Amino acid sequence: MRPARHPAVAAAARLRQAVEQSAAAMATGQVDRLLAGEAALQDAVATLPRPSTLSDDDRRELRAELDAAADALVRCRHLGSSLTAFVRISLDAQGRAAGYDPTSIMAARLGGRALNTRV
């Protein structure tokens, strides 16, 4: 039987799982899961204890969990960038403001543009 995990390792595992849940939600376009993932992330970060004295095994486990969480976070960043680009392109194609522009000034400036080509 395996001994119980150190609290720091268990907290890092919860953090990794929360980040992976967020990445999976972004990859599949599930906004509800993404929003639920935010609460899980907050909880995981809030419960991260300061690692006191860790055994070598606990230190290796903690390092592996934190590395996995960092990898999942990189995946989230890539997915978020891709999603942002997709939304920006979609809004541009519709002539809408690209960003949080309540006055739609940007959309008005972009309107009426044409592509000039020679055939």
VEXKEMI-905230 format. One line per field, with one value per residue: residue in one letter; z, y, x of N, C-alpha, C in turn. Coordinates in steps of 0.001 Angstrom, whole numbers, plus 500000, padded with zeros to 6 digits. Example, Ala and Ser with C-alpha at 12.3 -4.5 7.8 and 13.67 -1.06 7.14 Angstrom:
// residues 2
res: c(a, s) $
nc3: c(507800, 507080) $
nc2: c(494310, 497750) $
nc1: c(513190, 512850) $
cac3: c(507800, 507140) $
cac2: c(495500, 498940) $
cac1: c(512300, 513670) $
cc3: c(507800, 507870) $
cc2: c(496700, 500030) $
cc1: c(513200, 512900) $
This chain:
// residues 119
res: c(m, r, p, a, r, h, p, a, v, a, a, a, a, r, l, r, q, a, v, e, q, s, a, a, a, m, a, t, g, q, v, d, r, l, l, a, g, e, a, a, l, q, d, a, v, a, t, l, p, r, p, s, t, l, s, d, d, d, r, r, e, l, r, a, e, l, d, a, a, a, d, a, l, v, r, c, r, h, l, g, s, s, l, t, a, f, v, r, i, s, l, d, a, q, g, r, a, a, g, y, d, p, t, s, i, m, a, a, r, l, g, g, r, a, l, n, t, r, v) $
nc3: c(500000, 499173, 500722, 502058, 500068, 500227, 501457, 499847, 497401, 496737, 496495, 494332, 492385, 492208, 491191, 488680, 487519, 487395, 485580, 483323, 482930, 482200, 479797, 478265, 478120, 476623, 474247, 473315, 473164, 475292, 477175, 479686, 481136, 481089, 482640, 485054, 485532, 486252, 488899, 490052, 489631, 491234, 493746, 493881, 493831, 496129, 498086, 498020, 499898, 501683, 500834, 503238, 504843, 502579, 501592, 499481, 497598, 497732, 496869, 494219, 493207, 493566, 491860, 489403, 489195, 489173, 486842, 484963, 485307, 484402, 481716, 480901, 481251, 479286, 477074, 477445, 477009, 474289, 473134, 473951, 472592, 469966, 469955, 470429, 468085, 466207, 466948, 466533, 463752, 462849, 463758, 462337, 459731, 459768, 459975, 462444, 465583, 466654, 469535, 472774, 472213, 472890, 471434, 468816, 467063, 465877, 464127, 462357, 461185, 459863, 458043, 454655, 453322, 450642, 448570, 446293, 443248, 440422, 437526) $
nc2: c(498824, 502186, 505020, 507937, 510875, 513754, 516841, 519091, 517929, 516723, 519020, 520266, 518405, 518747, 521322, 520898, 519209, 520970, 522905, 521300, 520599, 523057, 523486, 521342, 522091, 524461, 523411, 521949, 523732, 524176, 526215, 526278, 524317, 525513, 527806, 526560, 525425, 527623, 528154, 525820, 526161, 528433, 527358, 525334, 526791, 528297, 526360, 525524, 524550, 525821, 524217, 522342, 520599, 518285, 514920, 513210, 511660, 512821, 515373, 514858, 513920, 516210, 517987, 516716, 516967, 519767, 520380, 519102, 520626, 523097, 522452, 521959, 524502, 525925, 524753, 525728, 528446, 528445, 527475, 529499, 531705, 530888, 530776, 533465, 534621, 533415, 534489, 537212, 537265, 536346, 538418, 540573, 539795, 540144, 542813, 543955, 545474, 544846, 543890, 545370, 547655, 549861, 551920, 551292, 552537, 551636, 549657, 551257, 552717, 550678, 549879, 549861, 549407, 548067, 545454, 545835, 544529, 543325, 541651) $
nc1: c(500832, 500535, 502000, 500314, 500021, 502114, 500801, 501452, 502089, 499656, 498055, 499323, 498725, 495950, 495927, 497161, 495208, 493039, 493978, 494330, 491659, 490589, 491985, 491011, 488337, 488535, 489545, 487428, 485401, 483624, 482048, 480789, 482190, 484683, 484254, 483621, 486038, 487534, 486773, 487732, 490467, 490962, 490395, 492317, 494722, 494409, 494621, 497203, 499846, 502712, 505595, 507083, 509524, 510416, 510502, 512875, 511497, 508901, 509555, 510344, 507908, 506327, 507654, 507200, 504399, 504113, 505551, 503915, 501596, 502534, 503024, 500375, 499363, 500752, 499566, 496957, 497449, 498177, 495803, 494055, 495138, 494700, 491914, 491320, 492360, 490672, 488165, 488682, 489159, 486684, 484989, 486081, 485468, 482774, 482544, 482550, 483538, 486827, 487439, 486903, 484969, 482770, 481585, 481787, 483518, 485859, 484885, 483430, 485493, 486791, 484933, 483702, 486036, 487896, 489166, 491606, 492397, 494200, 493419) $
cac3: c(500000, 499029, 501771, 501637, 499439, 500975, 501087, 498746, 496164, 496454, 496030, 492980, 491499, 491987, 490296, 487340, 487016, 487071, 484342, 482246, 482706, 481443, 478433, 477579, 477852, 475497, 473033, 472844, 473097, 476346, 478017, 481062, 481771, 481254, 483803, 486232, 485715, 486942, 490336, 490457, 489684, 492431, 494906, 493884, 494203, 497521, 499001, 497902, 501116, 501503, 501108, 504337, 504524, 501728, 501323, 498080, 496789, 497665, 496054, 492816, 492850, 493471, 490641, 488258, 489131, 488752, 485424, 484198, 485361, 483513, 480346, 480643, 481141, 477947, 476160, 477605, 476348, 472837, 472795, 474133, 471471, 468766, 470092, 470257, 466652, 465515, 467224, 465861, 462312, 462651, 463915, 461206, 458549, 459907, 460066, 463833, 466287, 467158, 470902, 473615, 471745, 473018, 470482, 467467, 466218, 465089, 463047, 461374, 460461, 458988, 457048, 453356, 452705, 449548, 448123, 444900, 442578, 438964, 437000) $
cac2: c(500000, 503411, 506004, 509125, 511922, 514981, 517828, 519948, 517143, 516587, 520325, 520468, 517526, 519423, 522447, 520333, 518734, 522135, 523513, 520361, 520721, 524299, 523260, 520458, 522873, 525354, 522619, 521430, 524825, 524026, 527396, 525947, 523625, 526494, 528619, 525701, 525260, 528800, 527935, 524756, 526772, 529274, 526469, 524638, 527744, 528689, 525277, 525169, 524881, 526029, 522947, 522388, 519635, 517207, 513834, 513217, 511125, 513845, 516468, 514412, 513907, 517603, 518524, 516137, 517582, 521165, 520368, 518758, 521798, 524101, 522004, 522186, 525943, 526296, 524325, 526713, 529687, 528248, 527393, 530833, 532543, 530442, 531193, 534919, 534891, 532994, 535476, 538462, 537090, 536261, 539756, 541389, 539384, 540657, 544265, 544363, 545932, 543804, 544248, 545914, 549015, 550063, 552902, 550715, 553448, 550844, 549015, 552286, 553040, 549568, 549685, 550479, 549066, 547105, 544852, 546172, 543555, 543334, 540284) $
cac1: c(500000, 501320, 501728, 499565, 500819, 502364, 499770, 501913, 501989, 498222, 497579, 499861, 497941, 494664, 496214, 497366, 493917, 492212, 494493, 493993, 490218, 490402, 492485, 490054, 487130, 488831, 489744, 486139, 484433, 482614, 482187, 480393, 483322, 485754, 483906, 483760, 487479, 488057, 486570, 488651, 491798, 491036, 490451, 493612, 495774, 494189, 494985, 498617, 500600, 504147, 506258, 508053, 510571, 509911, 511446, 513309, 510397, 507859, 510088, 510259, 506490, 505883, 508255, 506487, 503066, 504259, 505937, 502706, 500714, 503121, 502754, 498951, 499182, 501229, 498494, 495878, 497849, 498078, 494381, 493494, 495600, 493986, 490521, 491300, 492547, 489446, 487117, 489054, 488928, 485231, 484416, 486533, 484718, 481407, 482597, 482330, 484731, 487715, 487804, 485844, 484771, 481328, 481071, 481961, 484290, 486794, 484144, 483098, 486717, 487152, 483887, 483889, 487310, 487765, 490394, 491858, 493253, 494198, 493338) $
cc3: c(500000, 500155, 501201, 501046, 500397, 500543, 499933, 497407, 495768, 495928, 494621, 491974, 491208, 491040, 488862, 486733, 486614, 485775, 483151, 481912, 481893, 479993, 477640, 477229, 476684, 474196, 472453, 472810, 474133, 477375, 479467, 481809, 482005, 482476, 485094, 486548, 486439, 488453, 490858, 490562, 490939, 493677, 495015, 494330, 495677, 498507, 498876, 499182, 500761, 501788, 502221, 503971, 503763, 501616, 499852, 497162, 496631, 496778, 494559, 492344, 492659, 492182, 489402, 488097, 488649, 487297, 484539, 484185, 484438, 482049, 479974, 480494, 479787, 476909, 476237, 476884, 474836, 472392, 472917, 473016, 470185, 468799, 469888, 468776, 465871, 465709, 466499, 464360, 462016, 462755, 462765, 459954, 458575, 459994, 461464, 464467, 466792, 468532, 471656, 473284, 471783, 472004, 469046, 466526, 465316, 463906, 461965, 460546, 459481, 457868, 455746, 452710, 451630, 449197, 446640, 444300, 441080, 438488, 435654) $
cc2: c(501248, 504386, 507207, 510158, 513090, 516003, 518748, 519226, 516991, 517904, 520623, 519601, 518148, 520608, 521953, 519889, 519898, 522797, 522609, 520425, 521977, 524138, 522387, 521215, 523825, 524581, 522135, 522495, 524734, 525142, 527085, 525251, 524580, 527365, 527816, 525482, 526438, 528639, 526857, 525285, 527626, 528417, 525793, 525568, 528134, 527623, 524845, 525545, 525201, 524698, 523115, 521439, 518483, 516131, 513918, 512706, 512153, 515003, 516109, 514407, 515316, 518223, 518009, 516761, 519026, 521283, 520064, 519922, 522894, 523734, 522250, 523671, 526456, 525921, 525299, 528008, 529571, 528194, 528753, 531775, 532177, 530886, 532699, 535282, 534529, 534026, 536779, 538368, 537047, 537629, 540669, 541062, 539906, 542179, 544784, 544773, 544749, 544211, 544776, 547385, 549314, 551042, 552409, 551655, 552664, 550191, 550026, 552654, 551932, 549374, 550382, 550202, 548018, 546595, 545159, 545165, 543759, 541896, 540226) $
cc1: c(500883, 500989, 500992, 500511, 501015, 501306, 500185, 501801, 500522, 497648, 498075, 499112, 496581, 494831, 496377, 496037, 493014, 492666, 494177, 492509, 489920, 490857, 491516, 488781, 487355, 488932, 488427, 485057, 483325, 482787, 481824, 481528, 484488, 485489, 484003, 485238, 488106, 487923, 487523, 490084, 491966, 491174, 491812, 494735, 495644, 494643, 496440, 499355, 502045, 504828, 507283, 509187, 509942, 510980, 511850, 512211, 509280, 508299, 510012, 508803, 505954, 506402, 507529, 505104, 503151, 504695, 504732, 501720, 501228, 502886, 501289, 498660, 499662, 500170, 497327, 496214, 497733, 496619, 493712, 493896, 494870, 492532, 490382, 491442, 491294, 488341, 487421, 488771, 487438, 484583, 484831, 485732, 483287, 481371, 482343, 483650, 485531, 488193, 486612, 485673, 483273, 480762, 481155, 482693, 485233, 486069, 483792, 484323, 487089, 486135, 484217, 485224, 487078, 489155, 490561, 492816, 493187, 494199, 493997) $
